[in-house]
Amino acid sequence: MSKLTTKARAAIPDTKFAFPAQRKEPIENASHVRNAIARFDQVQGVSDAERDDAWRRIKAAAKQYGVQIHEAGWRELRAGPDKTPG
């Protein structure tokens, strides 16, 4: 995935971000959806309610772009004793 330029990122509408108020984790294509899932737990400064909303947006975008999500919810993404952060 290529890195977004500042200009390209600014052109993305808020509705195409998992966290639109913070404009974090763009989800406007399949590659970015996969990246948003991988980085979901790294997003700081958001509430659980915002994470719930972001997960719904990610799931909808994943369906739109044909990205499979194996986790039932975002809490499964959290690193536990048998998982390494990533």
C-alpha positions in Angstrom: 0.0 0.0 0.0 1.4 3.4 -0.9 1.4 6.1 1.7 -1.2 8.8 1.3 0.1 12.3 0.6 -1.2 15.1 2.7 -3.2 16.4 -0.2 -4.7 13.0 -1.0 -5.6 12.4 2.6 -7.2 15.8 2.9 -9.4 15.0 -0.1 -10.9 11.9 1.5 -14.3 12.6 3.0 -14.8 12.1 6.7 -17.3 9.3 5.9 -14.4 7.3 4.5 -12.5 7.1 7.8 -13.0 4.5 10.5 -12.7 7.3 13.1 -14.1 10.3 11.2 -14.0 12.9 14.1 -10.2 12.2 14.4 -9.8 11.4 10.6 -7.9 8.3 11.6 -7.7 5.0 9.6 -9.0 5.7 6.1 -11.2 2.9 4.7 -11.8 4.0 1.1 -10.4 0.9 -0.5 -9.7 -2.8 0.3 -6.0 -2.1 1.1 -6.9 0.6 3.6 -9.6 -1.5 5.2 -7.1 -4.3 5.8 -4.7 -1.7 7.2 -7.4 -0.2 9.5 -8.1 -3.6 10.9 -4.4 -4.3 11.5 -3.9 -0.9 13.2 -7.2 -0.7 15.0 -5.8 -1.3 18.4 -3.1 1.3 17.9 -5.6 4.2 17.7 -5.4 6.2 20.9 -7.6 8.9 22.4 -10.9 7.3 21.4 -13.7 5.9 23.6 -15.1 2.3 23.4 -18.3 3.9 21.8 -16.1 5.4 19.1 -14.4 2.1 18.6 -17.9 0.4 18.3 -18.9 2.9 15.6 -15.5 2.6 13.8 -15.8 -1.2 13.8 -19.3 -0.9 12.2 -17.8 1.3 9.5 -14.9 -1.0 8.9 -17.2 -4.0 8.6 -19.4 -2.2 6.1 -16.3 -1.1 4.1 -14.9 -4.7 4.2 -18.2 -6.0 2.8 -18.2 -3.4 0.1 -14.6 -4.1 -1.0 -14.7 -7.9 -0.4 -12.3 -8.0 2.6 -12.9 -10.9 4.9 -13.0 -10.2 8.7 -12.4 -13.2 10.9 -12.9 -11.4 14.2 -16.5 -11.1 15.6 -15.7 -7.7 17.1 -12.9 -5.2 17.7 -12.2 -6.5 21.2 -10.9 -9.7 19.6 -8.1 -7.6 18.0 -6.6 -6.7 21.4 -3.3 -8.3 22.2 -3.7 -10.9 24.9 -1.3 -13.3 26.6 -1.3 -15.5 23.5 -1.2 -12.7 21.0 1.6 -10.4 20.1 0.8 -6.7 19.4 0.9 -5.9 15.8 
